[in-house]
Amino acid sequence: MTEFKYAVICVDDDPYILQMLGFQLSKIMDQKCTLIEYFTDPKVALENIDQMVSESIDIIFVIVDYQMPKMTGADLIRAVKAKHADLRCVMLSGQANTSSVNSLKEENLLEQFLAKPWDESELFDTLIPLIKSRK
């Protein structure tokens, strides 16, 4: 069984968005040592983040959607940061609440916000520095 040193977490209630993220992330991630996990349920994602951290897997970043049925991306980021303050979070959304996003930025809880549909080069410009800072 492969032992992963790093992980990336993607959370979006739309499986198509997760599929697209997976395709794009596969272009810039070393999948031999980095686990890329996809979740449509933010609560399940949070449980898995806790487990990965307890197993000493270094989570490079968490990408979240804003508008999800069980929990907003802002609430998920706050929950993640409350337990794991050093995790870096990026939000991708087409329906984000501007004041909520600004509040996350002001509190240094959000690395970057990207609007859907996003440009692949903009995504890479955001994520590659996060990846390089961990390796």
N, C-alpha and C positions, 0 to 999 in steps of 0.2 A: 504494500500500500504506500502511496506517495505521501510524504510528510510535507505539508505546505508551511512555508515560513511567513508568507504574506497572504492577505485576503483583501478583496474589494467587495463591497456590499451595494447592491442596486435594489431600490425599493420603488415600485410603481404598480398601481392596480391594473395597468394595461399590459397584458403579456406581449403585445406587439412592440411596445416601447422597450421592454426588457430584452426582447429578441434583437432589436436594432442596437441597443447599448452593447449587448454581448458581441455582436458582429464588429462594432467599432472598437470596443475595448480589446478584442483579440488582436488588433493591429498594433497595439502599443504595450501590451502586458506580456511578461514572461510567464506563460502558463505552466511552466515546469515547476516553479516555486510559488506561484500566486494562484490562489483559489478565487474564482469569480462566482459569487453567489447572487441569486436573483430571488426576490420575494414580492408577492402581490399583497401580502398581509403585513402591515408595519409591526404588529405585535409579535408575530412569528420572527420577523427580522430582528427585533430587539432581543428576543430570547437567544437567537443564534449569535448575535454580537456578543452577548454576555458569555456564552459558552466558548466562543473563539478566543476572547480575551483571557478566560480562565485557562485555556490550553496554550497560552503564550503565542498565539498567532497574531502577528502585527497587522492590524487593519490599516491599509494605506489611506483609504477614504471611503465615505458612505455617500452614495448619490440617492437623493430622494425626490419624489414628486411632491407637490404641495397638496393637491386635491385628491384625497383618497377616502373611501367610505368609512373606515373604522377609526381613523386618526389623521389629522392633517400632517403634512411634512414638517411644519413648524413644531408641532407637538412631539413628533418623533425625534427631531433634532434636539429639542430640549431634554427629552428623556435620555437620549444617547449621551449628551454632554453632561447631564447630571451624574451619570455613572462613570463615564469615561471621558473626562474633560479634554484629553489630548487628541481624541479622534477628530478628523477633519471632515467636514460635511459640505457637499455641493448640492444645490437644488436645481432641478430641471422642472419647469412648469409652464403651462399655457394659461393657467387660471389662478395664479398666486395672489394673495392679498398683499398689496404693496406695503401697507403699514406693518404687517407681520414680518415680511422679508426685511424691511428696513430695521425693525427692532432686533431681529436675529443678527444682522450685520453690526449694529451699534453695540450689541452685547458680545461681539467677537465669537459668535456661535456658528457663523456661516462663512465659508471660504469664498464662495462665488455663487451667483444666481445666473442661470442660463434660461432664456425663454424658449419654449417649444414653438415651432420646430426649431431645433438648434442646428448650427452649422458644425460639421465634423471638425473643421480646423479650429473653431472656437472651443469646442469640447477638448481637443487635444492640447490647445494652448493653456487651458485651465488645469488639466489633469497631469500632463507630463512633468511640470515642476513638483507636483505632489509626489509622484512616483520617484523621481530622482532624489528627492530629499530623504526618502526612506531607505534607499539602497546603499 
